[in-house]
Amino acid sequence: MLDHLSRTIQEERHPEPDYALLAEKFRTIVGSEGVSAAEADRLANCRDYWPMGTIWFMKGKAPALPDLVVWPRNSSEVAEVLRLASANNVPVTTYAGGSGALGGTIPLQGGISLDLKRMNRVLKLDQDNLMITVEPGLNGSRYEEYLNRHGFTGGHFPQSLRCSTVGGWVACRAAGTFSTRYGKIEDMLVSLEAVLPDGKVVRGRNLPRMATGPRIDHLFLGSEGTLGVITEITLRIWPYPEKRSTARMLLRPLSRLSRPFAS
Ligand SMILES: Cc1cc2nc3c(=O)[nH]c(=O)nc-3n(C[C@H](O)[C@H](O)[C@H](O)COP(=O)(O)OP(=O)(O)OC[C@H]3O[C@@H](n4cnc5c(N)ncnc54)[C@H](O)[C@@H]3O)c2cc1C
């Protein structure tokens, strides 16, 4: 099946690592079910919602294919995978929900697509300080549903809520429908943990703000996978509103007045 897919924008690399051998090494880190060289998995992670990539895909072309898909289960596995990849000159592209619209998940140079969907746990709900700590691969809807069950809301509602992840929101500096009320993701971020390409783990602190020095958390906001892998995120949360009401605005041509009405 892959033979007829043209390598539209895939870059060539020399020398080509021995991926069969590397797959075995990655399996010792993430378990046998955490590594795949199957065509279906490689195709599933070859693109996101970047319109050009989607059009190519509908025409039977893959923008670029990873050689392996690797699913780590926690932060220390991410660190080990990155260390091994670095030592073997293997490119790594982080893949979360795949809803990004800029082609950031396309593995331009092949190598590993590091898929974070197995890192989807809620690590801590701090009801007193209104904060929650989660793993990056937690789906947006699941995140909000979890908070609602406990009487809270995350206040973050991008149109892609159901197909994006909390880590993807931070990596892409996302905004949502209620950002005018709750703020954008950069306003919600309290701290994060990330793994650098050499496997070193860095983490911020759960402080409202710091008056001195740059914050590592802020460097990762909107970094789209270029600086490392975000492995843990602490966000602000709010009590679930007691009442909700919505309104719509009908926009008419300039010559007429726009008139709001309740729904
Ligand atoms: C229908 C639709 C509606 C959308 N609506 C909105 C909207 O309202 N607001 C908005 O802001 N965006 C919107 N988007 C864009 C997209 O959903 C967001 O950018 C989202 O935050 C991406 O999250 P994801 O988990 O799907 O990330 P992915 O698409 O998997 O990844 C996006 C980029 O971030 C990197 N990345 C992902 N996770 C990590 C991580 N843990 N560590 C390091 N790098 C990482 C990837 O390598 C890639 O470069 C929309 C997209 C679609 C298709």
PDBQT file of the ligand as one rigid body, heavy atoms in Angstrom, charges set to zero:
ROOT
HETATM    1  C1  LIG A 301     -11.865  21.551  13.499  1.00  0.00    +0.000 C 
HETATM    2  C2  LIG A 301     -10.736  22.236  14.232  1.00  0.00    +0.000 A 
HETATM    3  C3  LIG A 301     -11.035  23.272  15.095  1.00  0.00    +0.000 A 
HETATM    4  C4  LIG A 301      -9.992  23.932  15.790  1.00  0.00    +0.000 A 
HETATM    5  N1  LIG A 301     -10.321  24.916  16.673  1.00  0.00    +0.000 NA
HETATM    6  C5  LIG A 301      -9.340  25.535  17.389  1.00  0.00    +0.000 A 
HETATM    7  C6  LIG A 301      -9.680  26.553  18.345  1.00  0.00    +0.000 A 
HETATM    8  O1  LIG A 301     -10.833  26.883  18.575  1.00  0.00    +0.000 OA
HETATM    9  N2  LIG A 301      -8.652  27.117  19.024  1.00  0.00    +0.000 N 
HETATM   10  C7  LIG A 301      -7.348  26.763  18.805  1.00  0.00    +0.000 A 
HETATM   11  O2  LIG A 301      -6.467  27.310  19.464  1.00  0.00    +0.000 OA
HETATM   12  N3  LIG A 301      -7.016  25.798  17.912  1.00  0.00    +0.000 NA
HETATM   13  C8  LIG A 301      -7.966  25.174  17.206  1.00  0.00    +0.000 A 
HETATM   14  N4  LIG A 301      -7.646  24.179  16.299  1.00  0.00    +0.000 N 
HETATM   15  C9  LIG A 301      -6.241  23.793  16.121  1.00  0.00    +0.000 C 
HETATM   16  C10 LIG A 301      -5.830  22.596  17.032  1.00  0.00    +0.000 C 
HETATM   17  O3  LIG A 301      -6.920  21.852  17.441  1.00  0.00    +0.000 OA
HETATM   18  C11 LIG A 301      -5.091  23.103  18.244  1.00  0.00    +0.000 C 
HETATM   19  O4  LIG A 301      -3.887  23.693  17.814  1.00  0.00    +0.000 OA
HETATM   20  C12 LIG A 301      -4.789  22.028  19.288  1.00  0.00    +0.000 C 
HETATM   21  O5  LIG A 301      -4.269  22.689  20.427  1.00  0.00    +0.000 OA
HETATM   22  C13 LIG A 301      -3.798  20.966  18.842  1.00  0.00    +0.000 C 
HETATM   23  O6  LIG A 301      -3.800  19.933  19.822  1.00  0.00    +0.000 OA
HETATM   24  P1  LIG A 301      -3.483  18.412  19.430  1.00  0.00    +0.000 P 
HETATM   25  O7  LIG A 301      -3.481  17.621  20.701  1.00  0.00    +0.000 OA
HETATM   26  O8  LIG A 301      -4.399  17.923  18.366  1.00  0.00    +0.000 OA
HETATM   27  O9  LIG A 301      -1.999  18.548  18.887  1.00  0.00    +0.000 OA
HETATM   28  P2  LIG A 301      -1.313  17.903  17.589  1.00  0.00    +0.000 P 
HETATM   29  O10 LIG A 301      -2.037  18.309  16.359  1.00  0.00    +0.000 OA
HETATM   30  O11 LIG A 301      -1.097  16.452  17.790  1.00  0.00    +0.000 OA
HETATM   31  O12 LIG A 301       0.098  18.623  17.651  1.00  0.00    +0.000 OA
HETATM   32  C14 LIG A 301       0.203  19.980  17.296  1.00  0.00    +0.000 C 
HETATM   33  C15 LIG A 301       1.668  20.442  17.451  1.00  0.00    +0.000 C 
HETATM   34  O13 LIG A 301       2.052  20.444  18.823  1.00  0.00    +0.000 OA
HETATM   35  C16 LIG A 301       3.091  19.492  19.067  1.00  0.00    +0.000 C 
HETATM   36  N5  LIG A 301       2.750  18.820  20.337  1.00  0.00    +0.000 N 
HETATM   37  C17 LIG A 301       1.579  18.231  20.672  1.00  0.00    +0.000 A 
HETATM   38  N6  LIG A 301       1.624  17.780  21.935  1.00  0.00    +0.000 NA
HETATM   39  C18 LIG A 301       2.852  18.095  22.414  1.00  0.00    +0.000 A 
HETATM   40  C19 LIG A 301       3.509  17.876  23.659  1.00  0.00    +0.000 A 
HETATM   41  N7  LIG A 301       2.914  17.271  24.685  1.00  0.00    +0.000 N 
HETATM   42  N8  LIG A 301       4.784  18.312  23.799  1.00  0.00    +0.000 NA
HETATM   43  C20 LIG A 301       5.410  18.964  22.781  1.00  0.00    +0.000 A 
HETATM   44  N9  LIG A 301       4.839  19.177  21.567  1.00  0.00    +0.000 NA
HETATM   45  C21 LIG A 301       3.573  18.755  21.398  1.00  0.00    +0.000 A 
HETATM   46  C22 LIG A 301       3.120  18.578  17.853  1.00  0.00    +0.000 C 
HETATM   47  O14 LIG A 301       4.413  18.106  17.597  1.00  0.00    +0.000 OA
HETATM   48  C23 LIG A 301       2.662  19.521  16.750  1.00  0.00    +0.000 C 
HETATM   49  O15 LIG A 301       3.741  20.320  16.317  1.00  0.00    +0.000 OA
HETATM   50  C24 LIG A 301      -8.650  23.527  15.583  1.00  0.00    +0.000 A 
HETATM   51  C25 LIG A 301      -8.369  22.471  14.708  1.00  0.00    +0.000 A 
HETATM   52  C26 LIG A 301      -9.409  21.836  14.041  1.00  0.00    +0.000 A 
HETATM   53  C27 LIG A 301      -9.061  20.708  13.112  1.00  0.00    +0.000 C 
ENDROOT
TORSDOF 0
